[in-house]
């Protein structure tokens, strides 16, 4: 028995060059079966169930080509989001309110997605302010890859005092004149202490992580996102920490398609990690909802340059090449695609030397390997990546640290940072992502707004007009182009016959709305494989069943989160 659905009467931006625009689309058995004028499809399929789009703009489901969705799902229920908070005063007020409702044994957490640039005060919080709003409940606040604050209650909960031994590879705790940690943790230059300390905080139970992840997926669906490439990250070890996503996949409760990469966890022992994983899983193992893609974004720790723009550019360790080459040799010998984090041009030159050398022995054809980030790379490096068969996944991290970058490198360097327009001109495969959530917000529309406006979170100009993307090009990097990065070109990313039926019906016209409104776009109706995974606004009557509730102390239902709703105490910033 076949299932079908006809969506008609809309403005459908297909991202398909053969038919860029349409009014209606027929979905059958999870695929787009026909695309065209409303009149034609109604005549050809008179008995198909229908949804009247009421003139709404429809786009392919968005694809985040670089994020940390699996890790964030496990934590979403615990985190207070500052993504849309317009002032530090409002952020501290939310901290106070959440501390009052947080039960013993739980913490208040703000983990990324915000920037001092977005605040009216244009400054970071102080430890005195954080301690004042929550003297007794542990609080952890993370700012980018830069620093984290733990209040006095958090230090007590972790047993951190003047006798605490710091086991960090780099980075440090700030201490007062008597040697007692103040609660400020600094990434200098490595963020490892920020995350090691967070990892010691209480965690949700397995069942609570299941519910948390489902709510996170619903929030992403509420923004029109239907696919994500997961880059794992520190403290997400395979297979131990993949139980939640595996269980949701088994139950059929996964509403975002995920392709995942494996991230080496033990500095100096990365080769052993990958040797073990090669015996457990293989690229393309899985299905359209959950599939292994390859290795990365960290292949070896010595090749990882952190993007703290408030600190001087780090120089990769002298042993990097000797450590990276055997790992890459192993992966390419077994035809494993890979991706690697690289912020700076100086790092890229050395890493690409290894890629070129090992690729010359094994071949790079068909691997669709990925170069991540690249804020300061040159046209020469872009061309080199393209020649070696790689693509670039770029993100809007610079939008969260504009003033710090400008202060350190100057106005001219700011105009040239994250040169997306030059990447487009180079012809290298190119897609966009968020790198959510410990730096950027998971909201894709913030990233799209940055690419179109050329402005940071506080409205500061990064690019002049000639370096910005037009709206169609920016959207293409979140749809059709992104399919290349999971080796699914022609399978998804377009509203075209035979492709997976993933789409978003937007709450306003992305192509004509005022530029400032792009960051506020959400989806009124999101379909994955032709099934409704989110509905609101004019399509609220089509909403799927309510999810199991989050813990009653979770900040998400009360204060909201991008795509999730709630009852925010502050209005979102455009």
N, C-alpha and C positions, 0 to 999 in steps of 0.2 A: 504493500500500500504506500503510495506516495503522499507527501505532505507539501502543500504549496501555500504561498502568501503573495498577494499583489499589493505593492505600495504605489500609490498614484497621486498625481496632483502636486508634485513638489518640484524643487529645483535641485537636480541631482548632479553634483560635480563628480564625475566618474573617475578622474585621473587616468582615463584611457584615451590615448591620442586618437584612436580610431573613432571614438564617439565621446567627446569631452563633456557634453551636457545631455541630460535626458529628463523626462518628466515622470517616468514610471519604471519600476523594476519588478520582475517576477522572480520569486525565490522558490526553489523546489529541492527538497531533500538536502538542505543545508548549503546549497550553491545558488549563485545567480544564474537563472535559466534564460532570462530575456531582459533586455534593456531597450527602452525606446519611448515613443510618444504615448501618452495616456490613452488616447483613442484607439491606437493599434492594439495595445496590450489588453484593453477591456474587450475588444472584439474577438481577439484570439483566445482569451481565457475568461469567458463570461462567468464561470462558476467558481473561480478562485476566491477565497476569502480576501477581504480588502482592508487596507488602512488608508484613509484619506490623509495625506501629508499636509493639507491646508496651506500649500504654498511654501512650506518650510524648506530650508537648505539642508541637503543631505550630502555627507561625505563618506568615503570609505572609513571603516574603523581605524582609529589612530594606532600606530605601532611605535613604541618607545624602543629605540635600538640600543640603549644603554641605561639600565636601571638596576635596582637591587630589590626586586619585588618579593622574592621569597623571604628574605630576611625581614623586610619591613612588614610583611603580613603577620609574622609572628609577634610583632611589637606594636602594631597600629593601635590596639585598644588602650595601651598604656600611655600614649603620647598626646600631650597638649600641643596643638599646632599653632605656630605664630606666623604661618605663611601669609596671612591676610591682615595681620595686625598693623594698624597705621601709626602707632606710637609706642614707645617704650613704657609709658605710663599705663597704657591699656594692657600690654603684655604682663607687667608686674601685677596688675589687678587680676588678670586671669590666673596667674600663679597663686595669688592669695586665695581666690575663690576655690581653686582646685585643691589646695592644701587643706582647706577646711573640710572637704568631703572625701579626702583620701584616708582609707582605713589603716590601722597599724600594720606594719610590715610591707606596705606598698610605698612607692616613690612618686613624686611628680617629675615628669620628664618633658623637656623640650629638646628634640633631637633633630636639628637641621631644618632647612627649608625657609630660613629667614635671614635677613641681613640688617645690619645697623643702618645701611643706606635707606631702607624703606621707612624708618622711624622718623617722626616729626622732629625728634630731638637730635637725630643724626649721630647717635653714640651708642655704645654698648652698655649693658647693665654693669653694676658693681656688685661685689660680694656683699657689701653692707646692705644694698637694696634687696638682694635675694634673701639674705638672712632675716631682714626685717619683715618680709611678707610671709616667711615660713620658718620660724625659729625652731620648730619641733618636728616637722615632717621632712624627710630627706628630699632634696631637690637636686636634679642634674640638668644643666642647660648647656647644649653644644652649639658653638658658632663655627660653621664651616669646618675646614681642616685646620683651624687656627687655634682654638682654645675651648676649654669647657670649665664651667663653674660648678662646684659642689658646695652646698651650704654646710654649716657646722653639723647639722643632724646627719647628713650623708657621710661626712668624715667619721662621725661617731659610729654609724652603722657599719662602716667598712673597717673600723679599727685603725684608722690612719691618724697617727700622731707623730711627735718628733722622732720616734724610734722606727718609723716605717721605712723599710728598705724598698727602694724603687727598682723593680726588675726590668725596666724599659730599655729597649735597644737604643732609642733616642727619645727626645722629648723629656719633660721634667715637671715636677710639681713646684710651684712657687712656695718659698718658705719665708717666714718672718725672721727678724734678727736673732730670735732664740732657736731657730731651726725647725719651728713647727709649721707644717703645711697650712697655707691659708685657705685652700679650697680651689685655687686656680691651677688648672693643668694646661700646659703649653705644648704645642707641637713645634718642636724646634730641632730639625725640620719635619719630623715624622709624626703622624697622627696616632701612632700605636698606643701611647698612654691614654689618649682620650677614649679609645674604644676598649682597651683592656679594663679600665675602671668601670665603664658602663656595663661591660660583660659581667662584672661582679655583683651588679644590682639584681634584685629579685626578678624572676621571670614568671610568665603565665604558665599555667598547666597545659598539657597537650590539648585537652578539649577546649580550653580558653583560646589557645593559639589557632585552633580550627575556626572558631567563631570570629576571632580577630581577623584572620586572613580573608574570610568570606566578606566581612565588612569592608576591608581594604579593597578587595576586588570590586565590590559594589560602588565604592567611591570612584575608582578609576573608570568603571563603566559609566558613571554619572558625568564624567568629563569626555566621554566618547572614545576612551581607550579600550581596545579589544585584544591587543597583542603586546608582548614585552620580551625583550632579550635580557635575561638575568645574568649579571656579571659576578654573582656570588659575593665575595668580599671577605674581610677578616672575620674569624669566628663563625664561619658558615662552612662546615666541613662535610664532605660527601663520603658516605651516604647518611651519616648520623643525624645531620640537621635538615634532612629533606623528607622527614616522616610526615609532616603536616601536608605539604603539597602533594606527596604521593597518595596520602589518604583522601584528600579532596578529589584528586584525579580518579581514584578508584570508585568513589561514590558518585561521580558525575556532577560534582558541585563546583567545579572550576569554571569561572566565567571570563577569565582572561587567558588567552593562549600564551604559553611560555616556552621559549627555547632557552636552555640554560648552559652556561659554561662553568668549568670547574677551576677553582682558584686555589693555587698551592698555599698551604697554611703554615709550613714550618721553614723559616729562613735557614738556608744552608742545606735543607733536606728536601728540596722541591722535586728533585729527580725521583726520589723514592715515592712521593705522593703520586706522581703521574704513572710510574711503573705499576703501582697498586691499582690505580683507576683503570688502566688499560685492560686489566683482567676482569673488570666489573661492568663496564659500560662502553658503548661505542658511539661515535657520531651518527646522528640521524636515528638512533634507537628511541622509539617512542611513537607518538602519533601527532595529529594536528593540534592537540591540546597541550601535551607535555612531551618535550623532545630534547635530548642531549644534542648540543651543537658543536662542542669542542672544548678547548682549553682557554683559560684566561679569566679576568683581565690581567692577573698577575701570574706570570710564568716563573719568575724568580724575583725575590725581594730586592736584589741588588739592581734590578732594571726599573725600579719603581720610583718616579720622581713626583713628590707630592706638590700639589698646586696651592700652597699657602702664599698668596701674593703679598702678604704683609712681611714676608721673610725673604732673604736673598735666594735666588735660584740654587737648588741643590745640585751638586756634581755627582753623577753616578759613581759608585765604588769602582776602584781599579780592577777588581776581580769580576766585574759584571759579565764581560764577554766569556770568560772561562766558565762561569756558572750557567749562562743562558744557552751556550752552544749545545751541550749535551742534552738539555731538556728539549730544545727545538729539534735536535737530531732525532730523538726518540719519537716525538710527535709526528714529524714529517715522514719518518720511516713507516709509521702506522697510518698515515693519511689522516691525521687529526687536524682539522681547522683550528686556528688560534686567533686570539686577539690580545693586544697589550696596551696598557695604560702608558701614555707618554704626553707630557705637558709641553716640554721645551724643545726647541730646535736642536740644542746641543745634545740632548739625550737621543733625539730621533736619529741623528747621524750615526751614532755608535750602535744603536739597536738595529738599524737597517743594514749596517755592515754585516751583522750576524745573520739576519734574515736572508740577505743576498748570498752569503757564503753557504749556508745550510740548504737554502732553496736550490742553489746550483747543483747540489749533490742529489737531491730527492725530487725536485720539481715542486712548483707551487700551483700548478694548473688545477682549476676547479675547486680550490679550497675556500675561496671567498674570505680570505683572512682579513682581520679588522685592526685598524689603527685607531685607538680611542683618544679623544680630546684634541690635542694639537693646538693649544692657544697661540703659540708663537712660531709655528712651523713656516718655512719658506716655500715659495713656488717650486723650487728645486726639489724639496722633500715631497711635496704633493705629487709631482711628476714621477718621482722615484717610486712612491707607493703604488701609483697606478701601473707603472711598468712591471712591477713585481706581482701584480694581480690582486692587490689589496684595495680596501675601501676605507673611508674615514667616517667614523661616527663622532659627531660633534655635539656639544651640549652648551647650555647657557650659564655655566659656572661663573664666567666673568661678570655677568649681570649682578651677581651677589657681592662683588668685591671691587667695584669700579674705582672708588676713591683711593683704596689702598694701592691698586695697580698704578693709578696715575701718579700718586705720590712717589712711588718707588722708581718707575720707569719713564715718566714724563708724558706730556700730551701727545707727542708724535707716536710714541709706542702704543698709547691707548687707542689711537685711531687705527692702528694696524693689527691689534690683538684679535684673535679668533677670526682669521680672514676667510669667512665663509664664501663671500662673493668670488674671491680668487680660487677657492677650491672648486666652485661651480665651473669657472672658466677653464680649470685644468682638465676637466672631464673625468676626474677620479670618481668612482662610485661614492655617493654621499647620502647620509641619512642623519637624522637628528635624534636626540634623546634628552633625558633630564639629569642622569646620574643621581637620581633621588635615592635616599632622602636625607643623607647626612650632610650633604652640601646644599643641593638645590631642592626646591619643592617638586613634588611628583606631578604637579599640574602642567600638562603639556601646553596649555594655552599661554602660560607665562613665557615659556620658551619660544613659542610661535610669535608672541607679541614682541619679544626681544629681537628676533630675526627681522621682523617687518619694520619696527620702529627704530632699531639701533640704540635703544636706551636701556639703562640698568634699572634695578628695582627702585631706586630713588628718583628716577627720571633723568639721571645724568646721561648726556650724550656720549656714546661710545664711537659710533660710526657716523660719518657724513652720509648724505642721502645716496650717493653713488655706490656705497658699499653695502647697502641694505638689500634685502630680498623683497620681491613683490609677493603678494599673498598666495598666488598659485604656486610659485616656486617653494615657498616656505611649507605649504601644505604637502607638496609632493615629497618632501624629505621626511614626512611623518606617515606616508602611505605607500605609494607605488615604489619609490626608491628604497624604502626600508626593507622590502621583501628580499632584496638581493642579499642582505646581511644574514638572513637565516636560510639562504639558498632556496627561497620559495618564490622567485620571480615567476609570474604567471599563475601563481597559486592563491595569492592574496595581495591586498594593497590597492586594488582597483575594483570598481563596480562594473564588472565585465563578465560576460557569459563564461561559465565554467569555473569561476573563482569562488573562494569561500565567502559565504553571505554574511560578512561583517560590515556593519555600517552604523553611522550616528546621525540622528536627525537633530540639528542644532537649535538652540533656543533663540538664535538670531542669525541674520545673514552675515557670515564671516567675511564675505567678499565686499560688502558695502557698508557695514557698520562703522561708526567712528573708530579710528585706530586705537584709542584708549580703551574701547570696549572689548577688544580681542582678548585681553587677559581675563575678562569676566565671563567668557563663553562657557556654556555647559551643554550637555546633551539632554533633550527632552525624551529621546527614545534611542536605545542602543540595542542592536541585535548582534549576536555571535552565532554563526552557523544558522541564521534564520530564526533563532529563538530570542525572545525578549529577555534581556538580562537587567535592563533598567528602563523605567518609564516615569515621567513626571510632567509637570506643566500641563499642556493641552492633551498629553497622552497618558495622564495619570491613571486613567481607568484600565490601562493595559499592564499595570505594574505587576511584576512577579510577586510571589509570596514573600511576606516579611521574613527577614533573617532572624535566627535566634538572637535574643538580646545580649548586648555586651554587659560586662560586670557593671553593677549599678553605680560604681565609683568612677567608671571610665569617663574621661573628659570629652570623648567624641560625641555622644548623644546630646550633651548639654551645650558645649561650646562650638560644635561643628568641626568640619574639616573639608578641604576642597573636594567637591563632588559628593559629599556625604550629607550635607544639610545640617541638622541640629538647630540650636537656637543661639547663634553667636551673640556675645555681649557687645561686639563691635562690628561696624559695617566693613565689608570687604573694600580694599583699595582697588581702584581700576588699574 
